[in-house]
Every structure is written in C-alpha cells, then in structure tokens.
Amino acid sequence: MTTAALPGPRAARAAGLVFGILCIYFTGVFPPFANPNELSRFQTVVAMADDHTFAIDAAIARLGDHEDKAVDRGRFYSNKAPGLAFAAYPVYRVLRLALPPASSGTFDPIFVLTRLLTVSLVCVIALRRFAARLLEIAAPTAAALVLFAVALGTPYLFYARSFFSHAWTAALLFLAWDRLRRSEQANGSGRGGRTAALAGILTAWAVISEYSVAPLAVALTVRTAAGGSRRRFVHFALGAVLPLVLLGAYDAVSFGSPWTLSSAREAFREYGDLAGRGVFGFGLPSPRIALAYLAGPARGVLLFCPFFVWSIFGLVRWWKSGRARADWWFVVAGLAVFFVLLSGYPNWHGGWSLGTRYLLPGLFFAALPIAWVLEGAWSRGLFLAAAVFSVAVHGLLTASWPHFPPEMPWPEVTGSLWFLERGWVAPNVGMLFGLTGAASLVIPAALLVWAVVAAASAARPARPVVPVAVLLGLAPLAALALRPPEPPYFGRLWRAGVYGAYSGLDARRVEFRAVALDAQTPEERSLAMRVWRWLGPRGAPTAR
C-alpha cells in the first residue's frame, strides 16, 4: 500500500480539501446585512485604493454607514487595526484591473475575491503547515485526526471565509512560529536569517492586524530570544520593524501621532467608553468571564469544541517526553497570559459573533499538544466522538445566519436550526446554479460526511468502535435538536427580528410580531418596542 493510500494521509487530504472548498462555496455575506467588522476593514482598503486616503468618509457614502468607526479632526477612519487592510490593498488593486470598484458594501464580487485571496488563502497555507508540524510529533493517523478537528470543528473555518482578523492572525502567528522553527533547522545559514526575518514580519503583522494578540507575539519574541542565537533574534527583530513602522505611519497620518491607536478615537460612544476603561479597555481578570469563555452555553470553547480537553493531557505527555522544551514553554506561557488578559475584557463575547472569536488566534498552539496523546485506542475513539460532535455543531452553526448575541444559548439549535427550519440558508455558490434552500446545502453536507468517514478510517482501531464513536459524537446534538432549550425573551425577540429584517422570507414580520406581542411584563414590552424600532418595519407591532 502506498503512503497516499494510508488512512492517515487520506483523512488529512480530505479535511484540507473540504476546508478549501467550503471557503469558496459559502460567500460569507448576507445581503442586505453588511457586517460592520468586515465593512469597516474593507472601506479602508477601498479608501486607500480608490480615494488615495486612509479616511473612509467617501467609502462610507458609497458603501454604507456603521458603528465601527474612529473619528479625528472631523474625518472618519476604521476603528480596526489596519494590518489586514494593508495586506488586502495590493490584492484589491490587482482585482481592480479587471473588476469595477466596490459599490454595494460587502456584496460585490470584488469583496469576496479580496477576502479569498487574503484571509482564506493564508488560512489554507497555515493549515497545510500545521499538518506538516503535526507529522513531526505523531503518526499520520493521529496528525490527521487533529487536523480534521481543527479544520472543520472550530470557528477557524467560518472566520477563514470572512473578512475578520481572527483566523487571519491565527494563521500569521502559526506561520511565524513555523518559520522560526525552520530558521533554527537551517543551522545559521543565510537562508536561516532570512527565514527568521520573515518570522518577525509575520509576528508583527499579526499584531498590527489585531492588537489583542500582542501577548502571543511577545511570547514568540521571548521564545526567539531564548533560542540561543543572537543573530537569529536580530533578524527576527529587524523583520518586525517593517509592520510596526507601517502602523506608526498610519496612526500619524490618521490620528496625528504614531502612538495613537484607532481605539483611542472611537466615534461610537459605547465603544469609546469601553476603550477608556482600564488599559486599552482591559481590566482585572474575571473568573466569571474565564468560565464563560470555557463553558458558557453561548460561546464556551469546551461545549462547542470538547476535543480541546485532550490538549491538557497532551501538554503533560509533551513535557514528559523532554522534547522541544522551548516550544512547550512558549505554548503554555503564551496561551496562559493571552487567556488571562482576555478574561479582563468586558466585551469578551464579541457582540454578534460565532464562538469565542477573540481566543481564535491561539488555536493552532492550543491544538498542537493533542497529537501527543492519540496513541491508544480509547484515546482515538473518544477523541473521534468529540471531534465529530464539534464538526457537526459548526456545520450546523454556519449553514444559516452565523452571528449570534450572547443572549442566545446553544445557538446551533436555538438559532441556526430555527432559521433552517424556516428556509433561511447561508448564501452560497450553489445558489448561482439554481439550487435553493436546503438543496444548496447538499454539497457541503456531503463533503463533511466524506471528511468524517476519512477521519473515522484513520481512527481505527478505536474504542469504542468507530461507528459507536461517531454515533456518540452526534447524540448530544441530536438530543438538543429534538428538544431545543427556550432562549430568554430578548433572544427570541432578536431571533425573530433578524429573520424578518435580513432573510427576505418574512417581509410582513409575522414571526417578529408574534414574539413582540407575547411580551408579558412592562420590561418585556419596553424591550419589544425598542427592538421593533431597530429591526422591524415602521410603526408599532399590531395583531393582524
């Protein structure tokens, strides 16, 4: 049997191929809704390329207004870190040679292509390098199982097909670490110096794309300094200078000082108040927020991606092996500091979002240790069950509207399944070929089943046996779907309002009106009126 025919490599290829296809298959946009996070970044790209300025005033007039803005001296700017926009700028300029300028926000083909050739492309490259590093630690079967779980059972896939910075920075940070390892393996050659410089560029570019990843970047810098080569560290540091200079120039032009970040000039009062608390909006670590990150029913990592439990055992096994201690310390210290600092952020949930998006930049480092502990049959079997559950949950979450508020517990069934039952499906390529509704989801569903079958083959021999492990993974989601919990009143109101405003399937707001009129208390009635003014048609909700 050739290597390509073995279960491990076959499962790894299946997971990687499905990941890449789904990045293309789903457009990631929900007209007429334009996600402010994406629109704000894209307007910076458009402003630089078409208006030759960092200010997005003209782009707002053409593409739409939103709350993710900074303001200085009467002009508006994106309130986002500019790194992703800088990377997308040359891509957009090349695309403009063949395509007209953006005219309808994030609904233009040029936006989707810009996203594909920046975020999605880099995320695919990082996933391939992650697979290669896993193979240095474990057998091909174990590496394939971890790759399957990370690629298809986490929010990484969704944010890889979005113009957010979270999957982008996860990819950059991992590629930076990968390049650093490559420079060490070059044994001081000239190529090793260039590779270390590239690691520095990638690390700093992650920081200027999402400021909150600074703890991971600092940990990687310390890891470089502790590596024993002063020459390598100098190259790394010199590489990091370029992105930091770009950020300083952007801030100086936009806000009058290279030390003034966009978050210090928030135009939206609520965001400005948040940024003004503590240090850049971060306060003392909160056990409540830490618990919500891990086990909250709306965002909890261990409830949506339970296979990360294996990371704990993997770290223990990694330490006992005595191998790559510098990387062990980098992973443990970097992730610990990153998590503790983020647990001091009051807006930890990220508003309307899928999963704990602020933790996503640490994804690859959190998953890397798992490969150390998938040697035994019980470990593989139970891990397969946890991974299948995670893949099914995220497949369901992203099959329809994916942006949920923290007031929506178990959003895979209280939100996405609720939308699917009413015919609301995430826009996708299949719709361009006449497939509608659930029919357009047959292709991605078949691809996910193929990836699960390939991963199940790689898990053998497993305990419990593979069919039982797969059923064990699907059982909790099936139980939730059969008896979905009832969201709180705001969650039901928000769900019906979003469905009416953005699905195009309830223009008369039948669902929304029913929930609004079901208000039982004065507080609920007041809330219903506020949300109706926000998401409903004009006028008060009346029975019809």
Number of C-alpha atoms within 10 A of each C-alpha: 5 5 10 11 10 14 20 24 20 20 30 27 20 23 27 20 16 20 27 20 12 21 24 17 19 22 21 25 22 19 15 14 14 19 21 18 19 20 25 30 28 29 27 29 30 26 21 21 17 16 15 10 17 22 23 28 22 16 26 20 10 14 22 18 17 14 16 22 26 26 21 16 8 6 14 22 28 30 24 26 23 26 24 26 25 21 17 23 20 16 19 27 18 11 16 15 9 9 13 11 18 21 15 15 24 27 20 15 15 20 26 19 16 23 27 21 14 22 27 27 18 20 29 20 13 23 23 16 17 23 21 14 15 23 16 11 17 18 15 23 27 25 28 30 28 27 28 29 25 26 24 27 25 25 27 26 23 25 22 30 28 25 30 24 28 26 30 29 29 25 31 27 30 26 24 28 23 20 22 27 18 16 24 20 11 14 13 13 12 11 13 22 22 17 25 32 26 23 32 32 23 26 30 30 30 31 26 24 25 21 20 20 26 17 20 26 24 16 20 25 22 15 20 27 17 12 15 11 13 12 14 24 23 17 20 29 22 15 23 23 16 15 22 18 12 17 24 18 16 21 20 15 13 24 21 13 13 17 12 16 22 22 23 19 21 26 20 15 11 11 20 16 12 17 19 15 13 12 10 15 18 20 15 14 16 16 12 11 20 20 13 19 26 17 16 21 18 24 27 21 24 16 20 29 24 19 25 24 15 21 19 15 14 21 22 14 16 20 14 10 11 9 11 10 13 13 17 19 15 20 22 15 16 23 21 14 14 22 19 16 18 25 23 20 24 18 15 20 23 17 12 14 15 25 28 21 20 21 20 23 27 23 21 21 23 19 22 23 26 28 28 22 21 24 15 12 16 17 16 27 26 25 28 31 24 26 31 29 28 27 27 22 24 23 22 21 24 20 24 23 25 21 17 26 19 21 18 25 22 27 28 29 24 21 27 25 20 19 22 18 10 13 15 22 23 24 22 22 14 18 17 10 9 10 14 16 17 14 12 22 21 13 13 19 15 12 18 22 15 16 26 25 17 23 31 27 19 26 31 15 15 23 18 18 17 23 14 15 25 22 14 19 22 20 14 13 20 15 10 14 16 10 11 19 14 13 17 11 19 18 20 19 26 23 23 25 27 18 24 22 20 17 22 12 14 17 14 13 21 17 17 27 22 16 20 29 15 14 17 10 9 9 9 17 15 13 17 26 17 12 17 22 14 12 19 22 15 9 9 13 20 9 9 6
